[in-house]
Amino acid sequence: MELTEIMSDALLYPFQNIKALVLYLILGIILGISIAGLVVALAASYAAENVLAILGTGVLGVIIALILSFIISGYQLDIVKFGINRDPGAPGIDIIRQFVNGFKLFIVQIVYYLIPIIIGAILAIFFQNWLSSIINFIIAIIFGLAAIMGQCRLAKSEDMAHALAIGDAIGDISRVGIVKLLVFIILMMIIAVILATIMIFVARWNNIIGGILIGILGVYFSFFVSRATGLLYSNV
């Protein structure tokens, strides 16, 4: 698919799947409430100078936040998969499978972003600062694009080994088209800036409406990016 087709499809996709959008929004609200509850509980425990309560609340809050984050990430992967298959529908909630896939994505992203850091540290030992900086920048771009391919490979197969086939993921960059990928990322950034500008403007006018808009547009943008990413990979 051409980028114009991808963008037009992805922009309309959330409006064509309102039910799924609402489900995803509810997950986000629950995550937000759990994080807010964690902050309040930690503050209360700290005020009471109860170390055990602080540790217990902190650990429990982090566990709950991670579980919800993994479920949300797994749901995003399903949206990517629907895009890869060019399916106009949207996924439902499948908590266990989406939690597992979200955890897999967490591991995959750590691997793709950790490798450039390790390579950069090694290069810094053997090369001058300016040369290692240039090489690190190029490597970071390659692995950043490969991470997107790894996400798509995981969404398509639900197989972490398939997603972590780094050589194949880098090969997918050329199959999608590196220029196409870079233009895609730039377009995503432009749209993100536009949405952020709208949210800031509304928030300054009215905090309550601004807060609601931030939640809605945040979910919309997440849907949009996931759908567009799947469509981008659909020709591979």
N, C-alpha and C positions, 0 to 999 in steps of 0.2 A: 504493500500500500504506500501511496505517496503521503508526504507529511501533511498536506492540506486535507486529505481524506481522514488521516489519523486524528488530526486536531478537531475537525468538524464532528466526527463520530464521538470522540472522547468528551467534548464539551457538552454534547446533548445527552450522553449516556446516563449521568446521574438523574436527570429529569425524567428519563424513560424507565427508571427503576427506583421510584420514590420509596417503596416499601423497604428495599435493601438499604437505601440511604438512611432511612429512619432507624433501622436496626443497627447500622454502623454508628449512627449518632448516639444511640442509647448506650452502646458499648463505650464510646468515648466519654459520655457523661458519667457512667459508673466509674471509669478509670479516674476521671477528674475528682469525683466525690471521694474515692478511696485515698487519693493523694492528699486532698484537703483534710480529710479525717486524720491521716497520718501526721500531718503538720500540727494539727490542733492537739492530738494525743501526745505528741512529743513535747510540745510546749507545756502542756499540763504536767507531764511527768517531770520535766526539767524544773518547773516552778516548785514542785513538791520535793525536789532533790531526791528522787527515787531512781537510783541507777538501774536496778533490775527492771523497773517499769519502762525506762527509756530504751534499754536494750531489747526487751521483749516486744515493745510497741514498734520499734524500728525494724526489727527482723520480720515481724508479722506483716507490717505495712509494705516492706520491700517485696516480700513473697507474693502478696495479693496484687501489687502493682505489676510485678513481672508476669504473673499468670494472665492478667487482663491484657497486658501489652503483647504477649505471645499470641493470644486469641485474636487480637486486632490485626497483628502482622499476618497471621494465617489467613484471616479473612481477606486482607489485601492481596495475598498471593492467589487466592481464588479468583479475585477480580482480574488479576494479570492473566490467569489461565483462561478465563472466559474471553479475554481479549485475544490471546494467542489462537484460540479456536474460532475467533470472530463470532462468538455466540452473543446475540443481542440481549440475552437474559442476564440475571445477576445471581450470585450465590446466596444460599440461605445460611443459617447458623448451624455449624457442626462443631461443637465446642472441643471435643477431644481431638479430632483430626486437625482442626485449625490451631489448637494449642501446640500440638506436636510439630506441625509445619512451621509455626512461628518460632519455636525453639530452634528448629533446623536452620531457619533463615538467620537467626541471631548468630549461630556458629559460623555459617557461611560468610556473613559480613565481617565477622572478626578476622577470619582467615584472609579474606581479600584485602582488608585494610591494614592488617598487621604485617603482611609480607613486604609492602613498600617501605614501612618503617624500619624493618630489620635490614633490608637491602641498603636503605639510605644510611643507616648507622655504619654498615660495613664500608660503603663507598667513602664516607667522610674520613675514614682512617687512611685511605690510599690516595685520595685526590684532593686538590686544592678546594677551598670552600666554594668558589664560584662555579667550578666545573661540576662538583658533586651536587650543587644546588640545581643546575640545569638538568643533570641526569635524573635526579630525584623528582623533579617536576614532570619530566616525560614519563617516568615509571609510574608516578602517582596518577597521571591521566589514563595510562593504559590499564592500570588495575582498577581505577574508578569505573571505567567503561566495562571492564571485564566483570566487575561486581554486579552491574546491571544485567549482564548476560547470565551470570550465575544465578541471580534472582529469577530470571525467566526460565532457566533450565530447571530450577527447583520447582517453580510453579507448574511447569509442564509435566514433570516426571514424579514429583514429590520424593525424589531420590537424592539424598545429600551427596552421595558419591558422584552422581552425575553433575550436580551443581558445582562440586569442588574439582572437577576436571578442568584445571585452570588453563591448560594448553588449548583445549577445545573451546573454552569460554572466550579466550583471546581470539581464536579463529572465528568465532561467531561475530566478533566486531567487524571483521572485513566482510562477512556475509551480509550483515545488516548495512554496512557502509559507515566508515568512520566519520565522514563529513556529515552524513545524515544524522548520526548519533550526536555529534557536537552541536549541530543546528537544533536538534530536538531538545538538548539540555538547555541551550540558550533561550529557546522559546519558553520552556518550563520556568526558567528564572524570571523572564520578563512578565509572564502571567502571574507568578508569585508576587512580584513587586507591585503589580497593578492591584491585586487583591489586598495586599498588605496596606497599600496606600488608602484604599477605600475603607478598610477596617479602622485604621488610625483616625481618619477624618470623621467617621461616624462615632467612634469612641470618644473623641474630643467633644462632639456635640451632645452625646448622651451615653453615659457609661453603661447603663443597663442594656440598651439596644445594641451598643457596640460590642458588649460581651456576648450577647446572643448571636450577633452577626459573625463574630470571630469563630464561634463554635460551628455555625452552619457552613461558612465559607471554608473553614479548615477541613471539614469532612468532605465538602464538595471537591476541593482541590485534591485531596487524597484519592477520592474516587477517580477523578479526572486523570491524575498522573498514573495510577495503576492500570486503568483501561488503556491509556495511550501507550504505556510501556509494553503491554501485551500485544497490542496491534502492531507496534514497531517490530516486535520479534516474530510476528506471525508468518513472515516470508522465509524464515530460516528452516 
